[in-house]
Amino acid sequence: MKHIKTINNLIIIEFNKGIFDSWCVYITSPRRGRFAPTDLEYFTRLILIGKEFSYQSVYDDFVEIYERTTSILDDSILSDITSLSSKYASRALEMDVWLTVIYAGMVAEENKNHAVLKKKIKRLGMYQLLIDKESPEFAANFSRGKTVAELKSIMAAKGF
């Protein structure tokens, strides 16, 4: 188990062993206990936050984190996520959680030997969700069954 971040002294985000490797992201919260959030879950929440505040703002904040993400968990990025999240007012805590989860997921992707697209797969989902305005289900499941070449081509057409 590797601690990533504790938010508001209540919510713990960590890496631990999942089905495939030790890079599974878990949340422990008083309300839900310990669970591994899915792409569908955080896409569903982020589209609502985007609708309330601005899809572009949520996407831009994600891209700021995305561009700085490497295979090493960076405490300054985790701190910056909390700062970025504060502008989401009543949703600041939730935004801090989900941006931290996505960041941790991108760090995990960067560390997986078999992941060819690495963190880019998260960017594609966020782009589809917040810029193309696709449904959370569409964005969460889009890459299934597609080849790396197909996905690279789609990403290149979107500019990343």
N, C-alpha and C positions, 0 to 999 in steps of 0.2 A: 504494500500500500504506500502511495506517495501523496502527501497532502499538497493540494494546489492552492486553496484559498478558503478562508472562513469569512463569511459575509454577515455583518450585523450581529456577530457573536451567536448566530443561530443556524446558519446554513453552511455546511461543509462540502467542499468540492474536492474530489481526489481521483487519482488513477488507482485502479486495482485490476486484478485478473478478471478477464471476461471470457467469453466462449473461445475466442481465437488467440488472444495474447494478453499481456499485462498493461495494455494501453486503454482499457475501458474507463470512461469517465462516469463517476458516480456522484450523485447529490444525496446528502443526508439532511433532512429538514424535520422540524418538529411535527409539521402537518402530514407529511407523506412517508416519513421514515427514510430508508436507504433505497435508492433506485437508480437505474441507468437510463437517463433521458434519451429519447429517440429523436431523429431528425424531424419527424412529423410533429412531435410534441413542441420542440422549440420553434419550428417554422410556424405552427399554429399560433403561438403566443406572439412571435415577432411581427406577424402580419397585422395583428390587432394593435400592437404598439405603433407600427408604421402608419396604420390608418388614423390613429389618434394624434400622432405627432408629425410624422412625415416619412413616407417610404424612403425618400432620398436621404433623409437625415440618418435613418437607421442603417441604410446601405453604406453611406459614407463613413459612418463610425466603424462599421464592420471592416471596410476596406483599409481604414487606417490601422487597425489591428492586424489584418491579413498581411499587409505589406511588411510589417515588422516581425512576423512569425517565422521562427526557425525551428529546428529540432530540439532546442533547449528552452525550457520553461523560464521566462524572464519576469522577475518580480516587478520591474518597472512597468512592463506592459500590464500586469495584473493591477497595479496601482492606477495606471492610466485608464483602465476599463472602469474602475470605480468613479474616477473623475468624469469621464465621458458620460457615464450613466446618470450623473446628478441632474443633467438638463432634462431628463425625462420625468421630473417632478414626482408625481404620485406613483409612477412606474419605475423609479430609479432602482429600487432594490431588485425588482424582477429583471430589469435590463442588465444590471450588474451580474446577476446569476446567469442569464442566457448568453451574454457576451463572453463571460468567463468559460462557460461550457463549450461554446463554439471555439474559442481560442485554444482550450485544452484539447479539443477534438482535432484541431489543425496541427498542434504539436504532436499529437499521437500519429496522425497521418504522415507527418514528416519523419517519424521514427519507424514506420512499418516498412520492412524490406520489400514486401510484395506489392505495396501501393505505388503504382506507376505515376499516377496523377498527383499524389501527395495532397497538399492543402488546397489545390485548385478545385477539387471536387466540392469542397464546402463553398467556394466562391461561386461556382456554377449554380448551386442550389439557392444561395442568397440572391444572386442576380435574377434568377427565374422568379423567385418569390416577390422581391421588392421592386424590381425594375420592369420585368415582363408581366408582373401581376398574375402569375400562375398560382394555382391553389397550393396549399401546403402539401397535399397528397401528391400532386404532380411533381413538385420540386424534390420531395423526399424520395420518390421512386423513379425519377427520370432516367438515371444512369443504369438502372438494372437491365441487363441483357444487351447493353451497347458495348461495342468494342472501344478500346483505348483510342484508336485512330478516329472513330466517329466522335468521341467526346472531345478529343483535342481539336478537331475541326470546328466543332460547335463553339468551343471556348475561344478559339482564334477569331472566329467571326464576331464574337462579342467583345473582342479586344483584350483578352487576357490569356 
